[in-house]
Amino acid sequence: MRAARLIKMVLLLQSRPSMTAAELARELEVSERTVTRDAQALSEAGVPVYADRGRAGGYRLIGGYRTRLTGLARSEAEALFLSGVPGALREMGLEDAASAARLKVSAALLPSLRDASHTAAQRFHLDAPNWFSEPRSPELLPAVAEAVWDDRRVTARYRGREGEVERELEPYGLVLKAGVWYLCARVCGGDSLRVYRIDRFTAVTAAEERFERDEGFDLPGFWAAQAERFARSILRAEAVVRLSPDGVRRLPYTVDRQAAREALERAGAPDVEGRVTVTLAVESEEVAHGQLSALGPDVEVLAPESLRTRFARDAMRLAALYGT
């Protein structure tokens, strides 16, 4: 464990001009006294760690020292090569840069680990799009990705619900969800960030000036909140249903999982037939009809009456088809 910490300390010092004992302690999750002992151990092992004294002091590497990645275990090296998703990198126009980076990392590894890129590729492959959907890379994705990486403002034309609009955007981050690319961006002069589908952009022009990125922005956290908000926003109706025990088990696989979970948590005790009555949030009556039909006789719709009528009509048609 200490050996891994020493390697991490060297890599941290390689990535920055200098670091204080407090900064190193925070990154390494140890005490400042441990940092001092580790720095001394590295120095005794021949790593040129230099300590600057005083309030503004810290630790740094001298003489342009660089370490080879000989401290990596095989599993760590393979995980490193898995961190880049080839398809996504290719769509963003970063395939050449990623390939060059992998070659450099391979050259720095021990000879016994240089096949890590091959072994990782043969054991894991990400196929992001949904089944039965044709993956299509948005034509303007590379231009948007370049602006994101470079923190450059863009002028973009976008097909919205009310026609095509033009916006000046500060592009913060890209998200690939189920084969669809999204841009998280702030309208210049605005306060909040919004989400745009890349395939709805009709033109993108990057500006020369860069914008000042909010360092507190958390892309995974922002996306998770937006995704949850979107999922809840489309559940605008309710349906009251009775479920058999098998229907209870299958409900989360036929409707929105969170809606199913919340409905079942609020449900009362089963009735004499073992059925449970729940009030379920649904997108619309039409969508609920299609989703709940998959449960067959394991669900009985109680309300709204119009949805119950749909199922009664289905039942009569099925009886006509299969009745003796």
SVG drawing of the C-alpha trace seen along z (x, -y; Angstrom):
<svg xmlns="http://www.w3.org/2000/svg" viewBox="-67 -39 87 63">
<polyline fill="none" stroke="black" stroke-width="0.4" points="0.0,0.0 2.8,-2.4 4.5,-1.6 1.4,-2.6 1.2,-5.8 4.8,-6.7 4.2,-6.2 1.1,-8.4 3.1,-11.1 5.7,-11.1 3.1,-11.3 1.4,-14.2 4.7,-16.1 5.3,-15.4 2.0,-17.0 2.5,-20.3 5.4,-22.7 5.1,-22.2 2.7,-21.1 2.4,-21.9 2.4,-19.2 -1.2,-20.0 -2.1,-19.5 -0.3,-16.2 -1.8,-15.0 -5.3,-15.8 -4.7,-14.1 -3.0,-11.0 -5.5,-10.9 -2.7,-10.8 -1.3,-13.2 1.3,-15.9 3.8,-14.0 3.3,-10.9 3.9,-13.1 7.2,-14.3 8.3,-10.7 7.3,-9.6 9.3,-12.5 12.3,-11.4 11.9,-7.8 11.7,-8.9 14.8,-11.0 16.7,-8.1 15.6,-5.9 17.1,-8.3 14.0,-10.3 15.0,-14.0 12.3,-15.4 13.2,-18.8 11.5,-20.5 11.1,-24.3 11.0,-25.7 8.8,-28.5 5.1,-29.4 5.0,-29.4 7.2,-26.3 6.3,-22.8 7.7,-19.8 8.8,-19.6 10.9,-17.4 14.2,-18.9 16.2,-18.2 13.3,-17.5 12.8,-14.1 10.2,-11.8 9.3,-8.3 8.3,-5.4 5.0,-3.7 6.8,-0.7 4.6,-0.7 1.5,0.4 0.1,3.8 -1.4,5.7 -5.0,5.0 -4.2,1.3 -2.6,1.1 -5.6,2.9 -8.0,0.5 -6.0,-2.4 -6.6,-1.3 -10.3,-0.8 -10.7,-4.4 -10.9,-5.6 -14.0,-4.6 -12.9,-4.2 -16.3,-4.8 -17.0,-8.0 -13.4,-9.3 -13.7,-8.7 -17.0,-10.6 -15.5,-13.5 -12.6,-13.6 -10.1,-12.6 -9.2,-9.1 -5.7,-10.2 -4.9,-11.9 -6.1,-8.9 -4.0,-6.5 -0.9,-8.6 -1.5,-8.8 -2.0,-5.0 1.3,-4.5 3.1,-6.8 1.7,-5.0 2.6,-1.6 6.2,-2.8 6.4,-3.8 5.2,-0.4 7.3,2.6 7.8,5.0 5.6,7.6 2.7,5.2 2.8,3.8 0.1,6.2 -2.3,4.6 -4.1,2.6 -4.7,5.8 -5.9,7.9 -8.2,5.1 -9.7,4.6 -10.4,8.4 -12.2,8.4 -14.4,5.3 -16.3,3.5 -18.8,0.7 -21.8,0.6 -23.6,-2.5 -26.7,-2.7 -30.0,-0.9 -31.0,2.2 -32.7,1.8 -31.5,-1.8 -29.0,-2.9 -26.1,-4.7 -25.5,-8.0 -22.7,-10.4 -23.8,-14.1 -21.9,-15.9 -21.2,-18.9 -20.0,-16.9 -16.2,-17.3 -16.6,-21.1 -18.6,-21.1 -16.2,-18.8 -13.2,-21.0 -15.0,-24.0 -15.7,-22.1 -12.1,-21.0 -10.8,-24.6 -13.5,-26.5 -14.4,-28.6 -17.8,-30.3 -19.8,-29.1 -22.6,-30.6 -25.0,-27.8 -28.2,-27.4 -30.6,-24.9 -33.8,-23.3 -36.2,-23.8 -40.0,-23.2 -40.7,-26.7 -38.4,-26.5 -34.7,-27.2 -33.1,-29.6 -29.6,-31.1 -27.8,-31.1 -24.4,-32.1 -23.3,-29.3 -20.6,-28.5 -20.2,-24.8 -19.4,-23.0 -19.5,-19.3 -20.7,-16.5 -22.8,-13.5 -23.4,-10.3 -26.7,-8.7 -28.0,-5.6 -26.2,-6.5 -27.4,-10.1 -25.0,-13.0 -26.0,-16.0 -24.3,-19.3 -24.5,-20.9 -24.1,-24.6 -24.9,-28.0 -26.4,-30.7 -24.0,-33.7 -25.3,-36.2 -27.5,-33.6 -27.3,-32.0 -28.4,-28.4 -27.1,-25.6 -29.3,-23.8 -29.1,-20.6 -29.1,-20.5 -29.2,-17.5 -26.1,-17.7 -28.0,-16.2 -30.4,-19.3 -27.6,-21.8 -27.6,-23.0 -24.5,-25.3 -21.8,-25.8 -19.1,-28.5 -16.5,-28.8 -15.4,-32.2 -11.8,-33.3 -12.4,-34.3 -12.6,-31.8 -15.2,-31.8 -14.4,-31.6 -15.4,-28.1 -17.2,-27.7 -14.7,-25.5 -17.4,-24.2 -19.4,-22.7 -19.8,-18.9 -20.8,-17.4 -21.9,-13.9 -23.9,-15.5 -25.5,-18.0 -26.5,-15.3 -27.9,-13.0 -30.1,-15.8 -31.3,-16.8 -32.0,-13.1 -34.1,-12.7 -35.9,-16.0 -36.7,-15.0 -38.0,-11.6 -40.3,-13.1 -41.4,-15.9 -43.0,-13.5 -45.0,-11.6 -48.0,-13.9 -50.9,-11.5 -51.9,-8.7 -53.4,-5.3 -54.9,-3.2 -54.2,0.5 -54.6,3.9 -51.6,6.2 -51.2,9.9 -48.0,11.0 -46.4,11.7 -47.6,8.2 -45.9,6.6 -42.7,8.4 -42.9,7.4 -44.1,3.8 -40.6,2.2 -39.7,3.8 -42.7,2.4 -43.0,-1.2 -40.6,-3.8 -38.6,-2.1 -38.7,-5.0 -42.4,-5.5 -43.0,-1.8 -40.8,-1.8 -42.6,-4.8 -46.0,-3.4 -45.3,0.0 -43.8,-1.7 -47.1,-3.6 -49.3,-0.5 -51.4,1.0 -51.7,4.6 -52.8,7.2 -56.6,8.0 -58.2,11.4 -57.1,12.4 -53.5,11.4 -53.7,8.4 -52.2,5.0 -53.8,1.7 -51.3,-1.1 -51.5,-4.6 -48.9,-4.8 -47.5,-7.9 -47.5,-7.5 -46.6,-9.6 -50.0,-9.6 -53.0,-7.3 -51.8,-6.1 -48.3,-5.3 -49.7,-3.6 -51.9,-1.4 -49.0,-0.2 -46.8,0.4 -49.4,2.1 -50.6,4.3 -47.4,6.3 -48.6,7.5 -51.7,9.2 -54.0,10.7 -51.6,9.7 -52.9,6.1 -56.4,4.7 -56.9,1.0 -59.3,-0.7 -58.9,-4.3 -59.1,-6.4 -62.3,-5.0 -61.2,-5.8 -58.0,-3.7 -60.1,-0.9 -62.4,-1.0 -59.4,-0.5 -58.4,2.6 -62.0,3.9 -62.1,3.4 -58.8,5.3 -60.1,8.1 -63.2,8.5 -61.1,8.6 -58.8,11.2 -61.8,13.3 -63.2,13.1 -59.8,14.3 -59.1,17.0 -62.6,18.0 -64.1,21.4"/>
</svg>
